[in-house]
Amino acid sequence: MRWAAQSLDADDGALPGFDRAGLVRSVQTPDFEGITFHEVLCKSALNKTPEASNLPFRYTVNTFRGCSHACRYCFARSTHEYLDLDPGHDFDTQLVVKTNVAAVLRRELARKSWKREQVALGTNTDPYQRAEGRYRLMPGVIRALTESGTPFSILTKGTLLRRDLPLLTLAAGQVDVGVAVSLAVGDHDLQRQLEPGTPSPQARLDLVRAVTDAGLSCHVMVAPVIPYLTDSTRHLDDLFAAIAKAGASGATVIPMHLRGATRGWFLSWLAAEHPALVRRYRQLYGRSAYVTPEYKRWLKARVVPLVERYGLAGAESAHRDVPSPVCEQRSAATALTLF
């Protein structure tokens, strides 16, 4: 594994997959048992999205690489392979931390060439995963964007966003700020199986309420819908009812995509926990990363009446889902988008 060659006295301090980003140190702490933090000095903070991705934003910022949320279905798992790390367990436990990201971002935003285009946060891994409580990277990122007059959006499962609500409220007085919470699994037991490192569904509903109470609009990403596990009328009805009660401005529904290494990681879990579904998944996905058109139409027919019933079809999110393999984030700009 290439990490072994990275140290302060390495020839160039570069990490595989980074543009000469220097590893400062690797850290383990009792507060994060089983997790190793690889602290790096990044050379760039802004990531330009490919034009072919057709996203409503052209730039992203990712403060971390890897994510302790450990979502079985996370599309970003393949990015760990660029570091010669395992996209399964290592993605959940070997976290790359860009300790100087706010300072680098501030420098990039100060360039005369910067046009103050929309920047999306949370497009690869969650900026408010537990490690943010240790490193406190987001306040500096938010201030840099706000002071430069740059509009931005945040998508998160992390309740740590509560800490920054006063800062986000101030930012919203100067630039456009979009906040979206990801909540796709309402059943607590299933959520602990699929997303073992995430806050509970109720904690995220409380976060939606806190965001709206702070005077900010909050969209909810019901994504991904897990076929045959979270697509029942009862589950979706209960979930939309709770989202509406929490004060969300709108909801977006997206069926699960299984791209790259994520496919094998998820299907291995499915075989262990729900073996009776394996054959149905093979029929549903075939060799594709996406569900069949028939399933998309079926899910849309089930969801649209629920979204309308609970008044969640009228608002827009700062993110958008686009079925492109080059796009970093499968989120949404419309209140209901199904692919």
C-alpha positions, 0 to 999 in steps of 0.5 A: 500500500502506497501510504507506507512510502509517505512521510515527512521526509519522502522525496516529494510528499505526494499522495497517490491520487493527489496533485503533490498533496503532502502527507503531514501525519497519520493519526489515531485517537481513542475518540475514533476507535478503528479510524485512521486520519491521514492529514494532508496539505492540499494544493487546491481546494476548488474542483471543477466539474466536467461540462458533460456532467450538466450540473447546476454548479461547476465547482465543488469543495471536499474537505475529506476523502473517505467517510465514517458514515459507512453507507453501504451504497455510497457511490464515492467508494471507488475514489479510494482506489486511486490511493491504493486503498480498499473501497470497502472497509478502508473507505470507512476507516482510512480518512484523508483530511485536507487540513489547510483546505480553508486557507487554500480555498481563500487564496483561490477565491481571491484570484481575479479570474474567479467569477463567483460561480456556485460551489457545492459542498458534500458532493463526494464525502460528507463535510459534516461527518464526525471528523468535522467535530475534531478538525473544524474545517467547515467554518473556515470554508463557509467564511471564505466563500461568504467573504468572496461573495460566492454562493454555495450549497451544502448536502449532509447527513451530519447533525454537526451542521447545527454548530454552524447554523449561526454562521450559515444564517449570517452567510445567507444575508450576503450570498445565496446559501442552499442547505439539504439533508439526506434522509432515505431510510426511516426505519431505525433498525434498517438505517443502522444496517445500511448507514451504521455511522450516520445520525439516526433518522430522528436526529436528521429530522430534528436537524431539518427543523433546526435549519428551518427554525434558523430561517433557512430553507431545507430540502431533503434528499430521499436518496437513494431509495433501496429497491425492495427494502425502502420502496414500500408505500408504507415506508415512503408514506411514513418518511414523507409525513415525517419530513413534511412535519419537520418543515422541509421545503421539498423532497427529491427521490432517487433510486439507488445507483450501483457504480464501480466498487460500490456494486460489489460492496453493497451486493456482498452485504445484501447476500449476507443480510437479505439473500432472498433479494440477490436474484431480484437485484440481478434482474433489476440491475443486470449489468448496469449501474442503474435500475431498469426503466420499468422500475423508475416508472413504477417508483415515480408513480408511487412517489409523486402522489405522496410528494404532492400529498405532503406539499413537498413538490414545490421547492428547489434544492441546490443540487441536482441528480444527473445520471453521468459516470463523471459526476461526483454527486447524484443530488437534485435541483428539482423537488422531484427528480427520478432517473 
